[in-house]
Amino acid sequence: MSQPTARKHTALPKAQTLIEALPWLTRHRGKTVVIKFGGNAMVDDDLKAAFAQDVVFLHHAGLKPVVVHGGGPQISKALDRHGIVSEFKAGLRVTTEEAMDVVRMVLAGQVQRELVGLLNRHGPLAVGLTGEDAHTITATKHQPRIEGELVDIGRVGEITKIDTGAIQALLADGRIPVVSSIARSQDESDKGHVYNVNADTAAAALAAALGAETLMVLTDVEGLYEDWPNSDEVISRLTAKELEKLLPELASGMVPKMEGCLHAVRNGVETARVIDGRVQHSILLEIFTDEGIGTMVVPDATSTGTANSTGTEGES
């Protein structure tokens, strides 16, 4: 009997990778996963294409992905073209009435349409909507406190209500909802007005309202660092209480992401993960491999001594 040639074995690592993914496929099948799309993954063509492939893979693997996006770089460019100065206070974009028109146009008319188009290259899957649609996200005016004083930053919203009806209907129909982080005004007299909502915050609120298994936040770092800038060691796993203690020490850019993770796991989401969107297929690496990447946040331990999570050692 002739021996198998070396050529026949070249695909073996692919088979091993698929086998490694099997328990994770079994575990996550049928579960909702909310993914916040942002950072370099949003502006690099290769990363955008890889992101779309990952989301479609999740869909065909039996998961129910929901994508939430902002569009900071695109909004800044558009504001520049319109001669509107970009200003930030308390880590949030100051959004005048004039700027809000641009924000709305960019998020719903540019970023969302491109992302829907990338996903739909793989089939009639993605459907775009904003928080305005079907009252999905409702908000009131947000005024941050800076040095003890409330500051007016314009049409920036604080989420007050989530209606998941439209998203649930799309998921039931086998679609991939793509949600722009714009909210309708809670004030009925504020007709025609909408709010710019932080996309990390919107993704966390939707994950909690949908009863998602996982919230995944793509960012431009490897995860939450142990002692930045003194060390680049990434914290692979921490509980809600542990994260809460770290929040006051975090860089401003990480605060809304980690606050979102904290909100999610304290409101029924089993795990929240911050992963490096600069790595192609980082979503699949996080969900379907034993090693995982990034930082995973889990609920606090229960009285029985275990976390309210099905997360296992080695997942992140």
C-alpha positions in Angstrom: 0.0 0.0 0.0 1.5 3.3 -1.0 2.3 5.9 1.6 0.3 9.2 1.5 2.3 11.9 -0.2 3.4 15.0 1.7 1.2 17.1 -0.5 -1.9 15.4 0.9 -1.0 16.6 4.4 -0.6 20.3 3.6 -4.3 20.9 4.5 -4.0 19.2 7.9 -3.6 22.5 9.9 -6.8 23.7 8.4 -8.6 20.6 9.6 -7.1 21.0 13.1 -8.3 24.6 13.2 -11.8 23.6 12.3 -11.8 20.9 15.0 -10.6 23.4 17.5 -13.5 25.6 16.6 -16.1 22.9 17.1 -16.8 23.3 20.8 -17.1 27.1 20.4 -19.5 26.6 17.4 -21.6 24.4 19.5 -21.6 26.7 22.5 -22.4 29.9 20.5 -24.9 28.6 18.0 -28.2 30.5 18.2 -26.8 33.2 20.5 -26.9 37.0 19.8 -23.5 38.8 19.5 -23.4 42.6 19.4 -20.3 44.0 17.7 -19.2 47.6 17.9 -17.4 48.4 14.6 -14.8 51.2 14.9 -11.1 52.2 14.9 -8.7 51.3 12.1 -11.1 48.4 11.1 -13.4 51.2 9.9 -11.0 53.0 7.6 -8.6 50.3 6.3 -10.0 48.6 3.2 -8.4 45.2 4.0 -9.6 45.3 7.6 -13.1 46.3 6.5 -13.3 43.4 4.1 -12.0 41.0 6.8 -14.6 42.4 9.3 -17.4 41.7 6.8 -16.2 38.2 6.2 -16.1 37.5 10.0 -19.6 38.8 10.5 -21.0 36.7 7.6 -19.1 33.7 9.0 -20.8 34.2 12.4 -24.1 34.3 10.6 -23.6 31.1 8.7 -22.2 29.4 11.8 -25.6 29.9 13.4 -24.9 33.0 15.5 -27.0 36.2 15.4 -24.6 39.1 14.8 -25.8 42.7 15.3 -23.4 45.4 14.2 -23.3 48.9 15.8 -21.1 51.6 14.3 -20.1 55.2 14.8 -17.8 57.1 12.3 -15.5 59.5 14.1 -12.8 59.8 11.3 -15.4 60.1 8.6 -17.4 62.7 10.6 -14.3 64.8 11.2 -13.4 64.8 7.5 -16.9 65.8 6.5 -17.1 68.6 9.1 -13.8 69.9 7.8 -15.2 70.0 4.2 -18.2 72.0 5.6 -15.9 74.4 7.4 -17.1 73.2 10.9 -14.5 72.9 13.6 -14.3 69.6 15.4 -14.3 70.1 19.1 -14.4 67.6 22.0 -15.3 68.0 25.6 -15.2 65.2 28.2 -14.2 62.8 25.4 -17.4 63.6 23.4 -17.8 65.5 20.2 -19.5 68.9 20.6 -22.4 68.6 18.2 -24.1 71.8 17.2 -27.4 71.7 15.1 -25.3 72.3 12.0 -22.8 69.6 12.9 -25.7 67.2 13.7 -26.9 67.4 10.1 -23.4 66.3 9.0 -23.2 63.5 11.6 -26.6 62.1 10.5 -25.6 62.3 6.8 -22.2 60.6 7.4 -23.4 57.8 9.7 -26.6 56.8 7.9 -25.7 57.8 4.3 -22.0 56.9 4.1 -20.6 54.6 6.8 -23.6 52.5 7.1 -24.2 52.1 3.4 -20.6 51.1 2.8 -20.8 48.5 5.6 -24.1 47.1 4.4 -22.6 46.9 0.9 -19.6 44.9 2.1 -21.8 42.4 4.0 -24.2 42.0 1.1 -21.4 41.0 -1.2 -21.8 37.6 0.5 -25.6 37.5 0.0 -28.8 39.4 0.8 -28.0 39.6 4.5 -27.5 43.1 6.0 -30.1 45.7 6.6 -29.2 49.2 7.8 -31.1 51.2 10.3 -30.5 54.1 12.7 -31.5 54.4 16.3 -34.3 56.7 15.0 -35.9 53.9 13.1 -38.8 52.2 14.9 -37.8 54.1 18.0 -34.9 51.7 18.5 -32.8 54.1 20.5 -34.3 57.0 22.5 -32.2 59.6 24.2 -32.3 62.9 26.1 -29.8 65.7 26.2 -26.5 64.7 27.8 -24.6 67.3 29.7 -21.2 66.1 31.1 -19.8 67.6 34.3 -16.4 69.2 33.8 -14.7 70.5 37.0 -18.0 70.4 38.8 -20.0 72.3 36.2 -22.5 71.0 33.7 -21.4 71.7 30.2 -23.6 72.1 27.1 -22.2 70.1 24.2 -25.1 70.3 21.9 -27.0 67.4 20.3 -25.2 64.7 22.2 -27.6 62.2 23.7 -27.9 60.0 26.8 -29.8 56.8 26.1 -33.1 56.5 28.0 -34.8 53.7 26.2 -34.1 50.8 23.8 -36.8 49.2 21.7 -35.4 46.0 20.2 -38.5 45.1 18.1 -37.1 46.0 14.7 -33.8 44.3 15.4 -35.4 41.1 16.7 -37.6 41.0 13.6 -34.6 41.3 11.3 -32.8 38.6 13.3 -35.8 36.3 13.1 -35.8 36.8 9.3 -32.2 35.7 9.1 -30.8 39.2 8.5 -27.8 41.1 9.9 -28.9 44.4 11.5 -26.4 47.3 11.0 -27.2 50.1 13.4 -26.0 53.7 13.3 -25.5 55.4 16.7 -28.1 58.1 16.2 -31.1 58.4 18.7 -34.5 60.0 18.5 -35.3 62.6 21.1 -37.3 61.6 24.1 -39.0 65.0 24.2 -42.1 64.8 21.9 -42.0 68.6 21.5 -38.5 68.3 20.1 -39.9 67.1 16.8 -37.5 66.4 14.0 -34.5 66.4 16.4 -32.1 63.6 16.9 -29.1 63.0 19.1 -25.5 61.9 18.4 -24.9 58.9 20.7 -21.5 57.4 21.6 -21.3 54.1 19.6 -19.7 52.2 22.4 -22.5 53.2 24.7 -25.1 52.4 22.1 -23.6 48.9 21.5 -23.6 48.1 25.2 -27.2 49.3 25.7 -28.4 47.2 22.7 -26.5 44.2 23.9 -28.1 44.4 27.3 -31.6 45.0 25.9 -31.2 42.1 23.4 -30.0 39.7 26.1 -26.9 39.1 24.0 -24.4 36.4 24.9 -21.5 38.7 24.0 -20.6 42.3 23.4 -17.4 42.7 21.3 -15.8 46.2 21.0 -13.2 46.6 18.2 -10.5 49.2 19.1 -7.0 50.2 18.1 -5.1 48.6 21.0 -4.5 44.9 22.0 -6.9 45.2 24.9 -6.9 46.7 28.4 -3.3 47.1 29.6 -2.2 46.1 33.0 -0.1 49.2 33.7 0.0 51.5 30.7 2.3 53.2 29.7 4.8 51.4 32.0 3.8 48.0 30.6 2.2 46.6 27.5 0.9 43.5 29.3 -2.7 42.9 28.4 -5.2 41.9 31.0 -6.9 38.8 29.5 -9.8 38.5 31.9 -11.3 40.5 34.7 -14.6 40.8 36.7 -17.0 43.7 36.7 -15.8 44.7 40.2 -12.2 44.6 39.1 -13.0 46.7 36.1 -14.9 49.2 38.2 -11.8 49.8 40.3 -9.7 50.5 37.3 -12.0 52.9 35.5 -10.8 56.1 37.2 -7.2 55.3 36.0 -8.0 54.6 32.4 -7.1 56.9 29.4 -10.1 58.9 28.2 -10.4 57.0 25.0 -10.9 53.7 26.8 -13.4 54.9 29.3 -16.6 54.7 27.2 -15.5 51.3 25.9 -14.9 49.8 29.3 -17.9 51.6 30.8 -19.9 49.9 28.0 -18.5 46.5 28.9 -19.3 47.1 32.6 -22.9 48.1 31.8 -23.3 45.0 29.6 -22.1 42.4 32.0 -24.1 44.0 34.8 -27.2 43.8 32.7 -27.3 40.2 31.6 -24.7 40.0 28.9 -22.4 36.9 29.7 -19.1 38.4 28.4 -17.9 41.7 27.0 -14.7 41.8 25.1 -12.4 44.5 23.9 -10.3 43.2 20.9 -7.7 44.6 18.5 -9.5 45.6 15.3 -6.1 46.1 13.6 -5.7 42.3 13.4 -7.5 40.7 10.5 -10.2 38.2 11.6 -9.8 39.2 15.2 -13.5 38.4 15.8 -13.1 34.8 14.7 -9.8 34.5 16.7 -11.6 35.7 19.8 -14.7 33.5 19.5 -13.5 30.3 17.9 -10.0 29.6 19.2 -8.8 28.3 22.5 -6.3 31.2 23.0 -8.5 34.2 22.2 -7.2 37.7 22.1 -7.9 41.0 23.8 -9.6 41.5 27.2 -12.7 39.7 28.4 -15.0 41.2 31.1 -17.2 38.8 33.0 -19.9 39.3 35.7 -19.0 39.2 39.3 -18.9 35.8 41.1 -22.2 34.6 42.5 -22.7 33.3 46.1 -21.6 29.8 44.8 -18.3 31.2 43.8 -18.7 31.1 40.1 -19.2 33.9 37.6 -22.5 34.5 35.9 -20.8 33.6 32.7 -20.1 30.5 30.6 -16.7 31.9 29.8 -13.9 29.3 30.3 -10.2 29.5 30.9 -8.2 30.1 27.8 -11.0 31.9 25.9 -9.5 35.3 26.2 
